[in-house]
């Protein structure tokens, strides 16, 4: 089955400018917290839910980083069950405002990374979003 799915991701900055990355249980790679928008849910509600589920943190959105849909940016994913999803993902720069780092069902590790010292297994789709967030431009990227 092929579907278009809305998604969200968060580039979470701490006060030192480090970025929180999540080691995923499904593929063992590091990436940004985020996931699919559920039916009846707003993009911002999905962002807050996904971040809380995957990191234990509450965040404040500081700005829209961009909207990502182009297949060249790894937005089409084929899963082991044969389903193919084309994600249209909205990425936000955020800062933590509460909670404590906690592993969730989809998270096997959490760590703060100082740019540009990324783990070697960083998901390419998220590298683009991180680079865009670090550019700190006023106009969101559309890729």
N, C-alpha and C positions, 0 to 999 in steps of 0.2 A: 504494500500500500504506500502511496505517496501522499504526503500532506504538507501544507505550509503551517508552521507553528510560530506564534509570537514568543519571544524569550526576553530575558533580562539578565544583566550581569552588573556586578559592583566592583569598582576599583576603590578599595577602602584604604585610605591614607591615615597613618598615625601622626602624632605631633612631630615626629622626627623625619617625616617624609617617606617612611617605609610603606610598602604595600603588602596587604595580607593575601596570601595565596593558600589554596585548599588542595590537598592531595586527594584525588577522587578514588572512590572504591570501585567504580565500574571499569576504569582503564589504567589506574595507577599513575596517571599523569597529574601534573600540577596545573592549576588554573584559577580563574576568578570565581568567587561564589556567584551562583545564579542558576537559572533554569527556566522552565516553561511557564507561561502565563496560563492559569487555569480558567475554564469557562466561568464568566460572570465576575472576573477579577480585573481590577485596573492594573496597569503596568507598575505603578508605584506600590500598590498593595502586594503584587507578586514579588517585587524587589525586596520589600521588607520581610515577607514570609520566607523567601528563599535564603536570604542572609541569616535570619534567625535560625532556620532549620539546619543550615550547613555550618554555621560558625558559633551560634549562641549569642551573637551581638545584635544590638539595636543600632541603627545608623541614621544619620541625617544626610539627606541628599544635598550636595553642594552645587552640582551642575550636571547637565546632560553632556556626556562625552561624545556620543554619536549613535547612529542607527546603522546596523550592519546587516546586509542581505545578499551581497554579491557572492556568487559561487567561488570566485577566485580567493575569497577570504574564508574558505572552509565552512561555509554556512550550510552545506548539504551533507547530512550524516546518514550513513547506512548502518543500521543496527543488526545484530546477530540474528534476530528473528525475521529479517528481510524487510522490515519497515524502513522507509526512506523519508526523512524529514528535512524540509528546507526551512531553516530558522531565519526569522526576521527579528533581530535582537537589538534591544535598546540598552545602552550601557551608561551608567551614572558614576560620577566621582562622589564618594561618600566619606564620612568620618564617623568613627564609633562614638556613641553617646551613652551606652549602657550595656549591661550583660557581661558575660565572661566567656572567653574562648572555650568552646565545648564541641567535641566531635559528634556529628550526627550520623545517620544511616548512610549517607552518601559521602562521608568525609573520613579518611583514614589518617590525615595529618593536617595541621594548620601551622603556618609560620609567617613571620614578617620578613620581607626581603627589601634590602636597600638597593635602589637602581644603581647600576645595571646588573647586579649580581643575582641573576635568576637561576632557578634550578635547571639542569640540562633537559629535564623532561617537561618543560613548560609547553602547554598546548599552543600551537601556532596561531589558532583563531584568537586566543587571548593575548598573545604578544602584540598583535595589531592594536587591540583596544588599550592595552597598557601604554604603548608608545603614544597613542593619541591622547590619553589622559595626561601623560607627562608633558605633552606639548603645551598644555594650559592655554589653548586659544579660546577666544570668546565665542566663535561660531562652532556649533557641533559638526562633527564629521558625518558624512553620509557615504558609506562604502558598501 
